[in-house]
């Protein structure tokens, strides 16, 4: 009788530990997936010129989705910038990095140079983004190569 109780207690302990371990791993993967990244395009796209000069941006990406694009100080005319940003930026907000890289964005009529510079800045910034899917694939490749050895 005592052996049965001890075995049952050990089984419950093992089951509880396995369940706790699974929940801990799940929480850890969620916290890694919800990373926020801000990409400054002023350095990587300094040769991208609008009508009056470069148009640096801050692109905020959270969990692989573009959350915000902020146009930083530039030499463009405010009216043209307003027209260009109103047309171009909403096309990218809410898209994943992969979707945004494939996007053929429309430009603002009357603010062509500014629109094209913003689009090029965004594309160059997204090329610098740390894609969560590519990180997962790289991790999977590392794990599978270890198994083969």
Backbone bond lengths (Angstrom), bond angles and torsions (degrees), N, CA, C in turn:
res aa  C-N    CA-C-N  psi(-1)  N-CA   C-N-CA  omega(-1)  CA-C   N-CA-C  phi
1 X - - - 1.446 - - 1.528 110.34 -
2 X 1.353 115.85 -44.53 1.457 120.04 -179.98 1.526 110.72 -63.80
3 X 1.348 116.90 -38.01 1.458 121.17 179.43 1.530 110.18 -62.51
4 X 1.301 117.33 -41.39 1.463 122.15 -179.29 1.526 110.26 -63.56
5 X 1.319 116.92 -43.36 1.465 121.56 179.38 1.530 110.25 -65.09
6 X 1.318 116.95 -42.81 1.468 121.36 -179.69 1.526 110.02 -65.12
7 X 1.322 117.21 -43.57 1.475 120.90 178.89 1.525 110.33 -63.30
8 X 1.332 117.26 -42.92 1.471 121.12 178.92 1.525 110.11 -62.94
9 X 1.322 117.84 -41.09 1.467 121.77 179.40 1.530 110.66 -64.57
10 X 1.319 117.33 -41.24 1.468 121.33 178.86 1.525 110.13 -65.01
11 X 1.329 116.76 -41.55 1.463 120.67 179.53 1.528 110.89 -63.20
12 X 1.329 117.39 -41.89 1.457 121.10 177.85 1.526 111.32 -64.19
13 X 1.314 115.86 -40.16 1.455 121.16 178.70 1.525 110.81 -63.21
14 X 1.310 117.77 -45.10 1.467 122.35 179.33 1.526 110.40 -64.40
15 X 1.327 117.89 -44.26 1.462 121.98 179.78 1.527 110.96 -63.16
16 X 1.316 116.13 -41.77 1.466 120.24 178.95 1.519 112.21 -64.97
17 X 1.308 117.20 -39.46 1.462 122.14 178.80 1.519 110.69 -65.76
18 X 1.328 117.80 -42.81 1.471 121.82 179.33 1.520 110.53 -63.98
19 X 1.329 117.32 -41.04 1.458 121.89 179.22 1.528 110.64 -65.21
20 X 1.305 117.78 -43.08 1.456 122.93 179.26 1.527 110.51 -63.65
21 X 1.329 116.80 -42.18 1.458 122.11 178.91 1.530 110.64 -61.34
22 X 1.326 117.42 -42.77 1.468 121.73 179.90 1.525 110.78 -64.60
23 X 1.331 117.62 -41.87 1.466 120.79 178.70 1.515 111.44 -66.41
24 X 1.304 118.45 -38.17 1.462 122.80 179.13 1.525 110.55 -64.50
25 X 1.327 117.30 -44.13 1.463 121.24 178.44 1.519 111.16 -63.04
26 X 1.340 117.05 -39.62 1.459 121.48 -179.59 1.527 110.56 -63.93
27 X 1.324 117.68 -43.44 1.462 121.79 178.09 1.516 111.04 -64.12
28 X 1.307 117.71 -40.51 1.463 121.84 -179.78 1.518 110.83 -64.26
29 X 1.326 117.84 -40.50 1.461 120.05 -179.59 1.520 110.84 -69.68
30 X 1.340 118.17 -34.18 1.458 120.72 177.11 1.523 111.09 -65.84
31 X 1.314 118.51 -41.24 1.460 120.55 -178.36 1.515 110.96 -68.86
32 X 1.322 119.11 -33.16 1.455 121.54 176.81 1.525 110.72 -69.79
33 X 1.340 117.20 -36.74 1.452 121.53 -176.08 1.524 112.61 -71.93
34 X 1.315 118.73 -23.73 1.462 120.60 -175.75 1.532 111.98 -97.27
35 X 1.311 116.80 45.42 1.454 120.81 179.32 1.521 110.50 -83.57
36 X 1.319 115.86 148.79 1.454 121.90 177.06 1.520 108.09 -113.03
37 X 1.299 114.90 137.31 1.459 121.94 -176.35 1.527 107.86 -132.73
38 X 1.330 117.42 133.58 1.463 121.73 175.18 1.524 107.43 -116.25
39 X 1.317 115.00 123.60 1.462 120.63 -178.51 1.526 108.51 -108.23
40 X 1.324 115.56 122.85 1.464 122.86 176.94 1.532 107.58 -95.42
41 X 1.332 117.15 121.82 1.461 120.30 -175.76 1.530 113.54 -93.74
42 X 1.315 117.71 -1.58 1.461 120.72 -177.69 1.519 113.48 -59.36
43 X 1.320 117.14 -35.06 1.463 120.39 -179.83 1.524 112.74 -86.93
44 X 1.317 116.86 -40.36 1.463 119.51 -175.12 1.523 113.15 -80.73
45 X 1.330 117.66 -19.21 1.465 120.63 -178.10 1.530 111.44 -125.87
46 X 1.318 116.96 34.86 1.463 119.22 -176.33 1.527 112.84 -67.85
47 X 1.327 117.78 -17.89 1.468 120.79 177.76 1.525 112.28 -90.34
48 X 1.329 116.94 -3.22 1.464 121.13 176.86 1.521 107.17 -83.62
49 X 1.318 115.81 115.93 1.460 121.11 -172.23 1.526 110.44 -114.89
50 X 1.330 115.56 134.22 1.456 121.53 171.83 1.523 108.51 -83.95
51 X 1.316 118.26 -146.38 1.464 120.36 179.25 1.525 110.85 -73.68
52 X 1.338 117.11 -39.63 1.472 121.22 -175.90 1.528 114.23 -115.59
53 X 1.315 119.01 7.19 1.461 120.31 179.74 1.514 112.37 146.45
54 X 1.326 116.50 -171.27 1.472 120.60 -179.16 1.532 111.82 -67.70
55 X 1.328 114.78 154.16 1.470 121.93 178.65 1.524 107.84 -127.04
56 X 1.324 117.95 86.57 1.470 119.47 -179.36 1.530 112.26 -71.22
57 X 1.319 114.73 149.17 1.462 121.63 -178.67 1.530 110.61 -131.26
58 X 1.310 115.81 157.29 1.463 123.38 164.94 1.522 105.64 -114.59
59 X 1.326 116.45 118.82 1.461 121.49 179.51 1.526 107.35 -107.09
60 X 1.332 116.49 119.58 1.460 121.63 179.89 1.524 109.17 -99.63
61 X 1.340 114.51 122.69 1.462 121.35 -179.72 1.523 107.62 -120.61
62 X 1.325 115.56 125.77 1.466 120.47 179.11 1.518 108.02 -123.26
63 X 1.316 115.31 122.56 1.466 122.31 -179.84 1.524 111.90 53.80
64 X 1.330 116.59 37.79 1.458 120.98 176.51 1.518 115.01 82.77
65 X 1.346 117.68 4.35 1.461 122.32 -178.91 1.525 109.21 -117.46
66 X 1.332 116.31 136.47 1.461 120.47 179.14 1.522 108.64 -72.21
67 X 1.318 114.50 117.22 1.456 120.79 -176.19 1.530 111.62 -96.14
68 X 1.347 116.79 -36.43 1.464 120.26 -176.83 1.523 109.55 -158.15
69 X 1.334 115.86 149.27 1.456 122.02 171.91 1.522 106.27 -131.11
70 X 1.319 114.88 119.41 1.459 121.00 -177.27 1.533 108.78 -109.98
71 X 1.329 115.67 125.19 1.457 120.76 175.88 1.521 107.28 -84.32
72 X 1.323 115.79 125.27 1.461 121.21 -177.69 1.528 110.72 -93.42
73 X 1.310 116.13 178.49 1.461 121.98 -176.72 1.522 110.98 -53.53
74 X 1.341 114.51 132.58 1.464 121.25 -179.02 1.531 109.61 -151.57
75 X 1.319 116.26 178.11 1.463 121.66 -176.12 1.532 112.89 -102.39
76 X 1.307 118.40 8.14 1.459 121.74 -179.21 1.536 110.16 -71.62
77 X 1.298 116.35 154.97 1.469 121.43 175.94 1.522 108.66 -67.31
78 X 1.334 117.68 133.03 1.468 120.55 -176.98 1.532 113.89 -54.66
79 X 1.313 117.12 -38.79 1.469 120.06 -179.66 1.523 112.11 -63.54
80 X 1.327 115.91 -42.89 1.462 120.19 179.38 1.534 111.13 -68.92
81 X 1.315 115.66 -39.66 1.468 119.25 178.93 1.525 111.03 -64.00
82 X 1.311 116.22 -40.53 1.462 119.98 179.21 1.530 109.79 -61.91
83 X 1.317 115.98 -44.39 1.459 121.05 179.64 1.541 110.78 -64.00
84 X 1.327 116.29 -44.98 1.469 120.96 -178.01 1.532 111.23 -66.58
85 X 1.317 117.33 -46.76 1.470 120.13 -177.87 1.531 111.47 -67.17
86 X 1.325 116.97 -37.42 1.465 120.22 179.85 1.528 111.32 -64.19
87 X 1.316 116.72 -31.30 1.463 120.76 -179.13 1.532 112.26 -86.43
88 X 1.337 117.25 -44.23 1.461 121.59 -170.02 1.528 113.12 -83.66
89 X 1.315 117.99 -51.34 1.475 120.82 -170.62 1.526 114.73 -58.44
90 X 1.346 120.09 -43.38 1.469 119.00 -179.15 1.530 113.95 -60.90
91 X 1.316 117.09 -21.66 1.466 120.22 179.42 1.532 111.91 -68.78
92 X 1.341 116.59 -23.00 1.463 121.73 -177.11 1.529 113.80 -100.13
93 X 1.320 117.45 -30.37 1.469 121.45 -175.99 1.539 109.81 -62.26
94 X 1.339 115.48 130.42 1.459 121.08 178.04 1.523 114.06 90.51
95 X 1.308 117.54 -6.39 1.464 121.12 178.99 1.527 109.81 -90.42
96 X 1.324 116.00 152.45 1.455 119.69 173.40 1.522 107.99 -73.30
97 X 1.320 116.57 164.11 1.464 120.68 178.91 1.523 109.77 -59.12
98 X 1.321 117.22 -43.32 1.472 121.11 -179.57 1.529 111.51 -62.94
99 X 1.326 117.20 -43.22 1.471 120.47 178.32 1.519 110.77 -63.99
100 X 1.320 117.00 -42.99 1.460 121.55 -177.53 1.524 111.90 -66.94
101 X 1.336 116.98 -34.43 1.467 119.66 178.19 1.520 111.62 -64.81
102 X 1.326 117.09 -31.81 1.465 122.02 -179.47 1.528 113.05 -85.34
103 X 1.320 117.09 -13.40 1.465 122.36 -174.16 1.525 112.27 -65.98
104 X 1.309 115.68 133.11 1.471 122.28 171.95 1.528 105.79 -103.14
105 X 1.324 115.44 87.97 1.465 121.28 -172.26 1.525 111.83 -71.50
106 X 1.322 114.99 145.24 1.466 121.63 174.54 1.520 108.75 -77.89
107 X 1.333 116.14 148.26 1.461 120.57 177.54 1.519 109.68 -103.77
108 X 1.316 115.96 160.00 1.460 121.63 -179.69 1.523 109.22 -82.99
109 X 1.304 116.44 127.87 1.456 121.50 176.04 1.518 108.64 -64.98
110 X 1.316 116.40 131.03 1.453 120.81 -179.56 1.521 113.17 89.03
111 X 1.304 117.05 -5.00 1.473 121.37 176.93 1.531 107.96 -139.39
112 X 1.306 114.48 46.25 1.465 121.05 -173.66 1.517 112.96 -61.97
113 X 1.330 118.41 -51.12 1.469 121.08 -177.65 1.529 111.49 -61.44
114 X 1.319 115.65 -43.93 1.470 119.99 179.60 1.522 110.49 -64.56
115 X 1.329 117.52 -44.31 1.466 121.87 179.71 1.518 111.01 -61.47
116 X 1.323 116.51 -46.25 1.468 120.37 -179.08 1.534 111.02 -64.02
117 X 1.325 116.80 -38.51 1.471 119.99 178.44 1.532 110.97 -66.29
118 X 1.315 117.60 -40.38 1.466 121.30 178.39 1.533 109.69 -63.34
119 X 1.312 116.95 -45.98 1.467 121.33 -179.77 1.528 110.67 -61.22
120 X 1.326 116.79 -45.65 1.468 120.83 -179.77 1.535 110.42 -63.49
121 X 1.348 116.91 -40.97 1.472 121.19 176.39 1.520 110.80 -60.01
122 X 1.319 116.91 -45.22 1.463 121.03 -179.68 1.526 109.68 -61.29
123 X 1.320 116.70 -47.47 1.465 120.10 -178.72 1.529 111.52 -61.36
124 X 1.329 117.45 -42.66 1.461 120.35 178.77 1.532 111.20 -66.87
125 X 1.323 116.03 -37.05 1.465 120.37 176.53 1.520 111.84 -65.32
126 X 1.323 116.29 -41.33 1.462 120.17 -179.81 1.526 111.26 -67.74
127 X 1.316 116.70 -29.13 1.472 119.59 175.15 1.528 110.84 -63.82
128 X 1.331 116.91 -25.41 1.464 121.70 179.18 1.530 112.54 -88.20
129 X 1.327 116.37 -11.99 1.469 120.64 -176.59 1.513 111.20 -65.29
130 X 1.316 114.32 141.23 1.465 120.65 176.00 1.517 107.57 -84.26
131 X 1.296 115.80 104.67 1.456 120.89 -178.29 1.524 109.86 -77.87
132 X 1.310 116.37 127.01 1.464 120.11 -179.31 1.522 110.48 -65.86
133 X 1.341 118.54 -31.22 1.458 119.57 179.96 1.517 110.83 -71.89
134 X 1.332 118.25 -37.89 1.463 118.84 179.33 1.523 110.41 -69.92
135 X 1.335 117.54 -32.12 1.454 120.33 176.37 1.529 109.87 -66.42
136 X 1.332 117.00 -40.83 1.455 120.73 179.52 1.526 110.11 -64.54
137 X 1.349 116.94 -41.74 1.460 120.33 179.52 1.525 110.51 -64.39
138 X 1.321 116.73 -41.92 1.464 120.39 179.53 1.522 110.73 -63.98
139 X 1.323 116.29 -40.74 1.462 120.75 178.02 1.525 110.05 -64.55
140 X 1.336 116.07 -42.28 1.460 119.75 179.75 1.527 110.50 -63.85
141 X 1.325 117.43 -39.36 1.462 120.70 178.64 1.524 110.82 -64.65
142 X 1.326 117.33 -41.41 1.460 120.76 178.75 1.524 110.37 -62.31
143 X 1.332 116.72 -43.26 1.455 121.16 -178.83 1.527 110.08 -65.29
144 X 1.337 116.70 -43.49 1.459 118.81 -177.48 1.530 111.34 -69.16
145 X 1.323 117.56 -33.12 1.465 119.24 178.61 1.530 110.96 -70.37
146 X 1.309 117.74 -29.77 1.456 120.86 176.38 1.522 110.91 -68.70
147 X 1.318 116.70 -35.66 1.457 120.94 -178.67 1.533 111.34 -67.61
148 X 1.318 116.34 -33.77 1.457 120.88 -176.31 1.523 112.28 -70.52
149 X 1.269 118.05 -25.40 1.466 121.45 -175.61 1.471 113.54 -71.47
